[in-house]
Every structure is written in C-alpha cells, then in structure tokens.
Amino acid sequence: MRRLTVLLGVFLLCFYSIKVASNIYLVNAEPRIIRVPEDYEKIQWAVGNASAGDTIIVAAGTYYEHISINKPLSLIGEDKATTIIDGGGDGNIIEIWSNNVIVQGFTIQNGAQGIFIEDASYVNISSNLIKNTSYAAIRINDYSNNNTISNNIVKQNDFTGIYVFWHSENNTISNNYVSNNDVGIEIGVSSGNIVSNNIIENSVWEAILLFGACNYNRIYNNSVLLNGYGIKLEGQGPTPEYQPTENIVYDNIVSNNDVNIAVSQSSNNTIFHNNFIKKPYYNQVISENSKNDWDNGIEGNFWSDYLGVDLNGDCIGDTSYIIDENNTDRYPLIVPHIWNYSNPIPIVWEGKTYSIAIYSNSMVSDFKFNQPQMQISFNVSGPSDTSGYCNVTIPKTLLSDNPWTITIDGQPPTNIITSSNNTHSFLYFTYMHGSTKTVTIKGTNVIPEFPSTPILILLMLTTLIAITLWKTKRKRLIP
C-alpha cells in the first residue's frame, strides 16, 4: 500500500511538472542599445555585458583600450573625427572573432594592428579612420569570408593598409582612401575577392599586391597614384599552385608610379581597359617569368608611351604594344578607356601625348579621337531641361580649325564662342540637357595622316636612290 502511494505521488508530481512546462513560453530578448560611457565606462565592459544583436553606441572621446568582440553586435562611434580608440602603441586594438559584427565611425590608432578579423565572416568595417599601426591597419585572416571593408581612411601605417590573408574569400574592399602606407592593399593566398573604387597613393612599395596562390580576384575602378609599384602580381614558385592566376585587372587608372604594373611568376591573368600613365624616367611595366592576356580580345589598355598610331579612327592602335616575347597588348588604346574628365585627356600618337581639356557642368564620357575624320567626340549628360555648357581646349598640333564644325546630336549648339592663341584653340558652346547627347568637334587640319617614322624611312630611301642614280650617272660620264 505504501509502495502504491509513493508511485501515485511520483506520477502526480510528473504530471504537474509537465503541465507547468506546457505553459512556459520562450521569450527572445529584444536587441538593446548600450551607451558608452553612460552605461559602461569602457567599451570592452559594454562588449562583455552585451548580448548577440545588441548595438553599442560610443560617445565622442578618447578610449585607451584593446577590444575583443566574440559575439554578433554593432559597435558605432558618434563621429570618427572625435571618437578615438587608442591602442597605446602595441597589440591589436580591435579583435573580431565572431560573424556579423559591424564597426563604424571611429578613429583607431597606435597599435600593432588596428582591426584584426580572425576566422569570421559577414563583418562590416566602414567609415573609420585607421592610422599609425606597426603591422596592418585592417587584417582579414584565416578563412574569413564575405566581409566588407568600405569608406574607410587608412593612412600612415608602417606595413600594410588592408591585408587579406590565408584562404579568406569573397571579401569586398571598396571606396577606401589608402595613403602613405608601406603597402596599400595586399591579398595573400586568398581568392574570389573584390578590390574596387579605392584611391591608393603614396605607398612605399605596392599600392595593390596579389601574392602567392591568389585566384579569381577582381581589381577594378581603382585610382593608383604615386606609389612604388602600382599593381603587382607576384608568385611564390614556378607552378600555378603558388601563383596568382585567373585574376582580372580592369578599368583602373594607374598613373605616375615608379613601376605602373609588374607581374612575376604569375600567368593566365587578364589585364585590360586600364590607363597606364608612365612616370618620366621610370618603368611602365615589368614582366618576369609570366604569360598573361593584356587585352580582352577586342580592346587592350591605354599606354602613355605607346609608339603607334590609329589611322582608321577606331581608337585602337594599328600596331601592338610589346611588353616582352610572351606578353603583348594586341589592341592598345589611343585614348583612355575611363578618365576623370576634370583632368586633361591624353591622346597618344607616335609616342607623343597631346592633352585636350574639357571643362563642363555636364557628365562627360566616352571620349574619342578620330584622325581620318579630323574630329573628336564625347558624350554629355545632365538633368533634363537644364542648360549645359562645355569649354574645350585643343592643341593645334593635334587638331585645328578653318573653321570648326561643332554639332550636338547632329545639330548646332545654342551658342558658340571660339578663340585661340599660338598653341591652342578654345571652344565654348551651350546646349540643353535631355537624354545623353553626343558632341562632335570637327576641324580642317589634323596631325599628319602618315606618321613621321614612315616618312623618315621614305625620305631616307628616296635620298639613297638619288645618290645611287647620281653615282651611276657620274661613272658613265668618266672616260
């Protein structure tokens, strides 16, 4: 009887427990906003007490800390100019060990590394100033994938500005200003990354470096100025498993670097639609133990030291640009493929550069020089039903008037004013914006149809024939 009572009691207790449990509901905590220093004096204290998904907002001030983030959260500074995290000269200032972390709006300075991401994905680092580090301002390391580094200022770091290393894939590095670092942006033994729309200048060594087994990366729309090397692809061995391969480098402006582009032990990459503007007395391109495609089968790159001409007016040089015996740009461009039209537009003809300047309130694009038709053309666009204007400066040694014929979509502009001095012509005209319009400026005199080298050769042959005939005639006259 006693045993039956005990069993009944146990049964009733279990039944009651199940009944109570059935009425318990799991409640997910709402993400919180935590404020520093209002809620916690230190940023790391706030991180330690945060839950996944929380946002930590940091007020302006200088915080002498090293921060480790091991949970998904957002760390937001009030203003990057006044919200400063200072590492005191050593260590990683911010370490990220979790997926789905946002760091935004800080000055991060004075450490071994500014932001160190280890085996973490979907991290977003944006709108920060990172400076004065001894190794890397931002480092994406060890199988860290799908991260975004954008709209940061990365400057005055002793080694690398932005470093992607060791099988870290599908990361995007875009719209950053990277200046005065030893190396600007480096990708090492990592594939499938994007480096786009960055300005990289004044690097001691490389502005953009792909090192080791880096495959299927895309490097495009960057401005690469005044660095040691502009863009460099460098292998670690003679076989493809140690080399950058299958990368695409296109639509970059690479100007006035000691070497604009270098490839070493790096093959099967495609490099086209870049503007390579040579620094006087320095190297345009270096290729060592490499074989790459320097055009896309239709168009190549713009080389400011190209020695050819374009006699059919298709804006592609009639002869190839030879790099070495294994590397040739078969379709070099006479004018840049892309250009910042606030700067004069270079036109290369027989190794000499002629600059045309366009000052306009319109968006200018698709500039062309057509020597056989003695004309230049470009597109303009702007808000509909607003007035547009262009002020165009043309060197007379390239194209001159007697008179000019100017049309916009085949019709004369609203107003034309022309003037000139001894060396240049100046054309001003107005029009109404609508859809994209094509401006055509046609002269009556153009750079010689036949380049000077063939003329010189023809002159030499003519002279040689004349001398030969004279000697023959003289011999006949001698008794």
C-alpha positions in Angstrom: 0.0 0.0 0.0 2.8 2.3 0.9 4.6 1.5 -2.4 1.4 2.3 -4.3 1.1 5.6 -2.6 4.6 6.5 -3.4 4.2 5.6 -7.1 1.0 7.6 -7.2 2.7 10.6 -5.7 5.6 10.4 -8.2 3.0 10.2 -11.1 1.2 13.2 -9.9 4.4 15.2 -9.5 5.5 14.3 -13.0 2.1 15.2 -14.4 2.1 18.6 -12.6 5.7 19.3 -13.9 4.6 18.5 -17.5 1.5 20.7 -17.1 3.6 23.6 -15.8 6.2 23.2 -18.5 3.5 23.3 -21.2 2.5 26.8 -20.0 6.1 28.1 -20.2 6.9 30.2 -23.4 10.4 31.1 -24.6 10.8 34.9 -24.9 13.5 36.2 -27.1 15.2 39.3 -25.6 14.9 42.4 -27.9 18.2 43.8 -29.1 19.4 46.5 -26.7 21.2 49.8 -27.2 24.1 50.2 -24.8 25.8 53.5 -24.4 29.4 54.3 -23.5 30.3 55.9 -21.2 26.7 56.4 -19.9 26.0 52.7 -19.2 29.6 51.4 -19.1 32.7 53.5 -18.7 34.8 51.3 -21.0 34.0 49.9 -24.5 35.2 46.4 -23.5 32.9 46.4 -20.5 30.0 47.2 -22.7 31.0 44.4 -25.2 31.4 41.9 -22.3 27.9 42.7 -21.0 26.2 42.9 -24.4 24.1 40.1 -25.9 24.1 38.9 -29.5 22.5 41.5 -31.7 23.0 44.5 -29.4 24.2 47.9 -30.6 26.9 49.7 -28.6 27.0 53.5 -29.2 30.2 55.2 -28.1 30.2 58.9 -27.4 33.0 61.2 -28.5 36.1 60.9 -26.5 39.4 59.1 -26.4 39.4 55.5 -25.1 42.7 53.8 -24.3 41.7 50.2 -24.8 42.1 46.9 -26.6 38.7 45.4 -27.5 37.8 41.8 -28.2 34.5 41.0 -29.8 33.3 37.4 -29.7 29.5 37.8 -30.5 27.4 39.4 -33.2 26.9 43.1 -32.4 27.3 46.6 -33.8 29.9 49.0 -32.4 29.1 52.5 -33.6 31.2 55.7 -32.8 29.5 59.0 -32.6 31.9 60.7 -35.0 35.1 59.2 -36.4 36.9 62.6 -36.0 36.2 62.7 -32.3 35.6 59.1 -31.2 39.1 57.7 -30.8 40.2 54.2 -29.7 43.9 54.4 -28.9 46.0 51.2 -28.5 48.8 52.8 -26.7 51.4 51.7 -29.2 51.0 47.9 -29.2 48.6 44.9 -29.6 45.5 44.5 -31.7 43.3 47.5 -31.0 40.1 45.7 -32.0 39.9 41.9 -32.4 36.8 40.3 -34.0 36.2 36.6 -33.5 32.5 36.4 -34.5 30.4 36.6 -37.6 28.0 39.5 -38.2 29.9 42.3 -36.5 29.7 46.0 -37.5 32.4 48.5 -36.6 31.8 52.0 -37.8 32.6 55.7 -37.0 35.9 55.6 -35.1 39.5 56.8 -35.3 41.5 53.7 -34.5 45.2 54.4 -33.9 48.5 53.4 -32.3 48.7 49.7 -32.2 50.3 46.7 -33.9 47.1 46.1 -35.9 44.1 48.4 -36.0 41.3 45.8 -36.7 42.1 42.1 -36.7 39.4 39.7 -38.1 40.1 36.0 -37.4 38.0 33.2 -38.9 35.0 35.4 -39.0 32.5 36.2 -41.8 30.0 38.9 -42.7 31.9 41.6 -40.8 31.4 45.2 -41.9 34.1 47.7 -41.3 33.1 51.1 -42.6 33.6 54.9 -42.2 36.6 54.6 -39.9 40.0 56.3 -39.8 42.8 53.8 -39.1 46.3 55.1 -38.7 49.7 54.7 -37.1 49.8 50.9 -36.8 53.0 48.9 -37.0 51.8 45.9 -38.9 48.3 46.2 -40.6 45.6 48.8 -40.3 42.9 46.2 -41.1 43.7 42.5 -41.4 41.3 39.8 -42.6 42.8 36.5 -41.6 42.4 32.7 -41.7 39.3 31.6 -43.6 37.4 34.9 -43.0 34.9 35.2 -45.8 32.3 37.6 -47.2 33.5 40.6 -45.2 33.1 44.2 -46.3 35.7 47.0 -45.9 34.3 50.2 -47.2 34.5 54.0 -47.0 37.5 54.0 -44.6 40.5 56.3 -44.5 43.6 54.1 -44.0 46.8 56.1 -43.8 50.3 56.4 -42.3 50.7 52.7 -41.3 54.1 51.2 -41.2 53.4 47.9 -43.0 50.1 47.2 -44.8 46.9 49.3 -45.0 44.4 46.5 -45.7 45.6 42.9 -45.6 43.6 39.8 -46.7 45.4 36.6 -45.9 45.2 32.8 -45.9 42.2 31.4 -47.7 40.0 34.3 -47.0 37.5 34.6 -49.8 34.7 36.7 -51.3 35.7 39.8 -49.3 34.9 43.3 -50.8 37.3 46.2 -50.3 35.7 49.3 -51.9 35.6 53.1 -51.7 38.5 53.4 -49.3 41.2 56.1 -49.3 44.5 54.4 -48.6 47.5 56.6 -48.4 51.1 56.7 -47.1 51.4 53.1 -46.1 54.3 50.7 -46.9 51.9 48.6 -48.8 48.4 49.8 -49.7 46.2 46.7 -50.2 47.6 43.2 -50.1 45.8 39.9 -50.9 47.9 36.8 -50.0 46.9 33.2 -50.7 43.2 34.2 -51.0 40.7 34.0 -53.8 37.5 35.5 -55.1 37.9 38.9 -53.5 37.0 42.3 -55.0 39.2 45.4 -54.8 37.2 48.3 -56.4 36.8 52.1 -56.4 39.6 52.7 -54.0 42.2 55.6 -54.1 45.6 54.2 -53.2 48.5 56.7 -53.3 52.0 57.3 -51.9 52.7 53.7 -50.9 56.4 53.0 -50.3 56.1 49.6 -52.1 53.0 48.2 -53.8 49.6 50.0 -54.0 47.9 46.7 -54.8 49.7 43.4 -54.3 48.4 39.9 -55.1 50.8 37.4 -53.5 51.1 33.7 -53.8 48.1 31.4 -54.7 45.5 34.1 -55.4 42.9 33.2 -58.0 39.7 34.7 -59.4 40.1 38.1 -57.7 38.8 41.2 -59.4 40.7 44.5 -59.3 38.8 47.4 -60.9 37.9 51.1 -60.9 40.8 52.0 -58.6 42.9 55.1 -58.8 46.5 54.1 -58.2 48.9 57.1 -58.0 52.4 57.9 -57.0 53.4 54.5 -55.4 56.5 52.4 -55.7 54.6 49.7 -57.7 51.1 50.5 -58.9 49.7 46.9 -59.3 51.8 43.8 -58.7 51.0 40.1 -59.1 53.8 38.0 -57.6 54.0 34.3 -57.4 55.9 32.2 -54.8 57.0 29.5 -57.2 57.2 28.4 -60.8 53.9 26.4 -60.9 50.3 27.6 -60.8 49.5 26.4 -57.3 51.9 29.0 -56.0 50.9 31.8 -58.3 48.2 34.4 -58.9 46.2 33.1 -61.8 42.8 33.8 -63.4 42.6 37.3 -61.9 41.0 40.2 -63.8 42.5 43.7 -63.6 40.5 46.3 -65.5 39.2 49.9 -65.5 42.0 51.2 -63.2 43.8 54.5 -63.5 47.4 53.6 -62.8 49.5 56.8 -63.0 53.0 58.0 -62.2 54.1 55.1 -60.1 57.8 54.0 -60.2 56.5 50.9 -62.0 52.9 51.0 -63.0 52.3 47.3 -63.3 54.5 44.3 -62.5 53.9 40.6 -62.9 56.3 38.0 -61.6 55.8 34.2 -61.8 52.1 35.0 -62.5 50.3 33.7 -65.5 46.8 33.4 -67.1 45.5 36.7 -65.7 43.6 39.2 -67.9 44.6 42.8 -67.8 42.6 45.3 -70.0 40.9 48.7 -70.1 43.4 50.2 -67.7 45.1 53.6 -68.2 48.8 53.3 -67.6 50.4 56.8 -67.4 54.1 56.5 -67.3 56.2 58.4 -64.8 59.1 60.2 -66.6 62.3 58.1 -66.5 60.7 55.2 -64.7 59.2 51.9 -65.8 55.8 51.4 -67.3 55.6 47.6 -67.0 57.8 44.7 -65.8 57.0 41.1 -66.6 59.2 38.2 -65.3 58.5 34.5 -66.0 54.9 35.3 -66.7 52.4 35.0 -69.6 49.2 37.0 -69.3 46.4 38.4 -71.5 46.8 42.1 -71.9 43.5 42.6 -73.8 40.0 41.1 -73.8 40.2 40.1 -77.4 38.8 43.4 -78.7 40.4 46.2 -76.7 43.5 46.4 -74.5 45.0 49.1 -72.3 46.0 52.8 -72.7 49.8 53.1 -72.6 51.1 56.6 -72.4 54.4 55.5 -74.1 52.7 53.7 -77.0 54.6 54.4 -80.2 51.9 53.6 -82.7 49.1 55.4 -84.5 45.4 54.9 -85.3 44.8 55.5 -89.0 41.3 54.1 -89.2 39.9 56.1 -86.3 38.6 53.2 -84.2 40.6 54.5 -81.1 42.7 51.3 -81.2 46.4 51.4 -82.2 47.3 49.9 -85.5 50.3 48.0 -84.0 50.6 46.0 -80.8 52.2 47.2 -77.6 55.0 44.8 -77.0 55.9 44.0 -73.3 58.2 41.0 -73.9 58.3 38.0 -76.1 55.5 36.3 -74.2 53.3 39.3 -73.4 51.6 41.6 -75.9 48.7 44.1 -75.8 47.3 43.4 -79.3 44.8 46.3 -79.2 46.3 49.2 -77.3 44.0 52.3 -76.9 44.8 55.7 -78.3 42.7 57.5 -75.6 42.0 56.3 -72.1 39.1 53.9 -71.6 37.9 55.6 -68.5 39.0 59.0 -67.3 38.4 61.7 -64.6 37.3 64.4 -67.0 38.3 67.1 -64.6 41.8 66.4 -65.8 43.2 66.9 -69.3 42.6 63.9 -71.6 45.8 62.4 -73.0 45.9 61.3 -76.6 48.9 59.2 -77.6 50.2 59.5 -81.2 53.5 58.0 -82.2 54.9 58.2 -78.6 53.9 61.8 -78.0 51.0 62.8 -75.8 48.5 65.5 -76.7 46.2 66.8 -74.0 42.7 68.0 -74.5 40.9 69.7 -71.6 37.1 69.8 -71.2 35.6 72.0 -68.5 31.8 71.4 -68.3 28.8 71.3 -66.0 27.7 68.1 -67.7 28.8 64.5 -67.1 31.4 63.8 -69.8 32.1 60.3 -71.1 33.2 58.1 -74.0 35.8 60.5 -75.5 37.1 59.6 -78.9 39.7 61.0 -81.3 39.2 60.1 -85.0 42.2 61.1 -87.0 40.9 60.2 -90.5 37.7 62.3 -89.9 39.7 65.1 -88.2 37.4 65.2 -85.2 37.0 64.5 -81.5 33.7 63.4 -80.0 32.3 62.7 -76.5 29.0 62.3 -74.7 27.4 64.8 -72.3 24.5 64.3 -69.9 22.7 66.1 -67.1 19.4 66.8 -65.6 16.6 67.2 -68.2 15.6 70.8 -69.2 18.7 72.4 -67.7 21.4 74.3 -69.5 24.7 72.7 -70.2 28.0 74.1 -71.4 31.5 72.9 -72.5 34.7 74.8 -72.6 37.2 72.7 -74.7 40.9 73.4 -75.2 42.6 71.6 -78.1 46.3 71.7 -79.0 46.8 73.0 -82.6 49.5 70.4 -83.3 46.8 67.7 -82.9 43.7 69.3 -84.5 43.0 72.8 -85.7 40.3 74.8 -87.5 39.5 76.7 -90.6 36.7 76.8 -89.4 35.4 74.4 -86.7 32.2 72.4 -87.2 30.5 71.7 -83.9 27.4 69.6 -83.6 25.4 68.1 -80.7 23.4 65.0 -81.9 23.9 66.4 -85.4 22.6 69.9 -84.6 24.5 73.1 -84.0 24.8 74.2 -80.3 22.8 77.0 -78.9 25.7 79.3 -78.7 29.4 79.1 -79.9 32.4 81.2 -78.9 35.8 80.3 -80.4 39.2 81.9 -79.8 42.9 80.8 -79.9 46.5 81.6 -79.2 49.7 80.4 -80.8 49.4 76.8 -79.5 45.7 76.1 -78.6 42.2 76.6 -79.7 39.4 77.4 -77.1 35.8 76.4 -77.9 32.8 77.4 -75.7 29.3 76.3 -76.5 25.9 75.7 -74.8 23.0 73.3 -75.1 20.0 71.9 -73.2 20.3 68.7 -71.3 18.0 65.8 -72.0 19.0 62.3 -72.8 22.7 61.6 -73.3 24.0 63.7 -76.2 27.0 63.3 -78.5 29.2 66.3 -79.1 31.3 66.2 -82.3 34.0 68.8 -83.0 35.4 68.6 -86.5 38.5 70.6 -87.7 40.1 71.1 -91.0 43.7 70.2 -90.2 44.9 67.1 -88.2 48.1 65.5 -87.1 49.8 64.1 -90.3 48.0 61.2 -91.8 51.2 59.3 -92.2 53.4 59.1 -89.1 56.8 60.7 -89.1 58.7 57.4 -88.9 57.5 56.0 -92.2 58.0 59.5 -93.7 61.6 59.5 -92.4 62.2 56.0 -93.8 60.7 57.1 -97.2 62.9 60.2 -97.2 66.0 58.1 -96.5 65.1 55.6 -99.3 64.5 58.5 -101.7 67.8 60.0 -100.8 69.6 56.7 -101.1 68.1 56.1 -104.6 69.0 59.6 -105.7 72.6 59.1 -104.5 72.8 55.8 -106.3 71.5 57.3 -109.5 73.9 60.2 -109.3 76.9 57.9 -108.8 75.8 55.7 -111.7 75.4 58.7 -113.9 78.8 60.1 -112.8 80.5 56.8 -113.6 79.1 56.9 -117.2 80.5 60.4 -117.6 84.0 59.4 -116.6 86.1 58.5 -119.8 
